[in-house]
């Protein structure tokens, strides 16, 4: 019986060892599963922490972007206002340019008219100069002719006087 008890004890021990091994295996598996779950939980918590930090950073960035957007809108409104003012200035300058162009055209027309008048007056002046030159030449010719005629008259008078004396001398018998 002692053998039987020993054997039975050994079987119980073996069975207990096998149950223990089984339990240890299950426990190891449970521990490994628990470890994995813990790691996942820790990873999830780390990820959550990173996401929270990212969220906070993104919220700060959103706030900064909102400020930049407000500033950009203000600058945009200023730029649009300046643009409208520049367009108005441009339109005024165009109107002034058109007025100047009209004045310039009037001036050009007046200059052309004045040039035409000057050309006509220059032609008339040239004509009058030519006429004056011709008249001076004619006057000079007439004066020369008059001088020659006077000389001829004087010569003829002198000749007549000489002939009259000769005739008187012939008629009166006076010797020459």
C-alpha positions as CSV (number, residue, x, y, z in Angstrom):
1,X,0.0,0.0,0.0
2,X,2.7,2.3,0.5
3,X,3.6,1.8,-3.0
4,X,0.2,2.4,-4.0
5,X,0.1,5.6,-2.0
6,X,3.4,6.7,-3.3
7,X,2.3,6.0,-6.8
8,X,-1.0,7.8,-6.1
9,X,0.9,10.7,-4.6
10,X,3.2,10.8,-7.6
11,X,0.2,10.8,-9.9
12,X,-1.5,13.5,-8.0
13,X,1.8,15.4,-8.0
14,X,2.1,14.8,-11.7
15,X,-1.5,15.9,-12.1
16,X,-0.9,18.8,-9.9
17,X,2.3,19.7,-11.8
18,X,0.4,19.4,-15.1
19,X,-2.5,21.5,-13.7
20,X,0.1,23.9,-12.4
21,X,1.9,24.0,-15.7
22,X,-1.4,24.5,-17.4
23,X,-2.3,27.2,-15.0
24,X,1.1,28.7,-15.3
25,X,0.7,28.6,-19.1
26,X,-2.7,30.2,-18.9
27,X,-1.4,32.6,-16.4
28,X,1.7,33.4,-18.6
29,X,-0.7,33.8,-21.6
30,X,-2.9,36.0,-19.4
31,X,0.1,37.9,-18.2
32,X,1.4,38.3,-21.8
33,X,-2.1,39.4,-22.9
34,X,-2.2,41.8,-20.0
35,X,1.2,43.1,-20.9
36,X,0.2,43.6,-24.4
37,X,-3.0,45.4,-23.3
38,X,-1.0,47.5,-20.9
39,X,1.4,48.4,-23.6
40,X,-1.5,49.3,-25.9
41,X,-3.1,51.3,-23.1
42,X,0.3,53.1,-22.5
43,X,0.7,53.6,-26.2
44,X,-2.8,54.9,-26.5
45,X,-2.2,57.2,-23.5
46,X,1.0,58.4,-25.1
47,X,-0.8,58.9,-28.4
48,X,-3.6,60.7,-26.5
49,X,-1.1,62.9,-24.8
50,X,0.6,63.7,-28.2
51,X,-2.8,64.3,-29.7
52,X,-3.7,66.7,-26.9
53,X,-0.4,68.5,-27.3
54,X,-1.0,68.6,-31.0
55,X,-4.5,69.9,-30.4
56,X,-3.2,72.6,-28.1
57,X,-0.5,73.5,-30.6
58,X,-3.0,73.5,-33.4
59,X,-5.4,75.7,-31.4
60,X,-2.5,78.2,-30.8
61,X,-1.8,78.1,-34.5
62,X,-5.5,78.6,-35.3
63,X,-5.5,81.6,-32.9
64,X,-2.4,83.0,-34.6
65,X,-3.9,82.3,-38.0
66,X,-7.1,84.1,-37.0
67,X,-5.1,87.1,-35.9
68,X,-3.1,87.0,-39.2
69,X,-6.4,86.6,-41.1
70,X,-7.8,89.7,-39.3
71,X,-4.6,91.6,-40.1
72,X,-4.7,90.4,-43.7
73,X,-8.3,91.5,-44.1
74,X,-7.4,94.9,-42.6
75,X,-4.4,95.2,-45.0
76,X,-6.7,94.0,-47.9
77,X,-9.3,96.7,-47.0
78,X,-6.5,99.3,-46.9
79,X,-5.1,98.1,-50.2
80,X,-8.6,98.2,-51.7
81,X,-9.1,101.7,-50.4
82,X,-5.7,102.7,-51.8
83,X,-6.6,101.0,-55.1
84,X,-9.9,103.0,-55.3
85,X,-8.0,106.2,-54.5
86,X,-5.4,105.4,-57.1
87,X,-8.1,104.6,-59.7
88,X,-9.8,108.0,-58.9
89,X,-6.4,109.7,-59.2
90,X,-5.7,107.9,-62.5
91,X,-9.1,108.9,-63.9
92,X,-8.5,112.6,-62.9
93,X,-5.0,112.4,-64.5
94,X,-6.6,110.9,-67.7
95,X,-9.1,113.8,-67.8
96,X,-6.3,116.3,-67.4
97,X,-4.4,114.5,-70.1
98,X,-7.4,114.7,-72.4
99,X,-7.8,118.4,-71.6
100,X,-4.1,118.9,-72.3
101,X,-4.4,117.0,-75.5
102,X,-7.4,119.2,-76.6
103,X,-5.4,122.3,-75.7
104,X,-2.4,120.9,-77.5
105,X,-4.6,120.2,-80.6
106,X,-6.0,123.7,-80.4
107,X,-2.4,125.1,-80.0
108,X,-1.2,123.0,-83.0
109,X,-4.2,124.2,-85.0
110,X,-3.4,127.8,-84.0
111,X,0.3,127.3,-84.8
112,X,-0.6,125.9,-88.2
113,X,-2.9,128.8,-88.8
114,X,-0.2,131.2,-87.7
115,X,2.4,129.5,-89.8
116,X,0.1,129.7,-92.8
117,X,-0.4,133.4,-92.1
118,X,3.4,133.9,-91.6
119,X,4.1,132.1,-94.9
120,X,1.5,134.3,-96.7
121,X,3.0,137.4,-95.1
122,X,6.5,136.2,-96.0
123,X,5.4,135.6,-99.6
124,X,3.8,139.1,-99.6
125,X,6.9,140.6,-98.0
126,X,9.1,138.8,-100.7
127,X,6.7,140.1,-103.4
128,X,6.9,143.6,-101.9
129,X,10.7,143.4,-101.7
130,X,10.8,142.3,-105.3
131,X,8.5,145.1,-106.2
132,X,10.5,147.6,-104.2
133,X,13.7,146.3,-105.9
134,X,12.0,146.6,-109.3
135,X,10.7,150.1,-108.4
136,X,14.1,151.2,-107.1
137,X,15.7,149.8,-110.3
138,X,13.0,151.7,-112.3
139,X,13.5,154.9,-110.3
140,X,17.3,154.6,-110.7
141,X,16.7,154.0,-114.5
142,X,14.3,156.9,-114.6
143,X,16.7,159.1,-112.7
144,X,19.5,158.1,-115.0
145,X,17.2,158.8,-118.0
146,X,16.2,162.1,-116.5
147,X,19.9,163.0,-115.9
148,X,20.7,162.0,-119.5
149,X,17.7,164.0,-120.8
150,X,18.8,167.0,-118.8
151,X,22.3,166.6,-120.1
152,X,20.9,166.2,-123.6
153,X,18.7,169.3,-123.0
154,X,21.7,171.2,-121.8
155,X,23.7,170.0,-124.8
156,X,20.8,170.9,-127.1
157,X,20.3,174.2,-125.5
158,X,24.0,174.9,-125.7
159,X,23.9,173.7,-129.3
160,X,20.9,175.8,-130.1
161,X,22.5,178.8,-128.4
162,X,25.6,178.1,-130.4
163,X,23.5,177.8,-133.6
164,X,21.6,180.9,-132.7
165,X,24.8,182.8,-132.4
166,X,25.9,181.5,-135.7
167,X,22.7,182.4,-137.3
168,X,22.8,185.8,-135.7
169,X,26.3,186.1,-137.0
170,X,25.2,185.0,-140.4
171,X,22.3,187.2,-140.4
172,X,24.1,190.2,-138.9
173,X,27.3,189.7,-140.6
174,X,29.3,189.4,-137.8
175,X,32.3,187.3,-138.3
176,X,32.7,184.2,-136.4
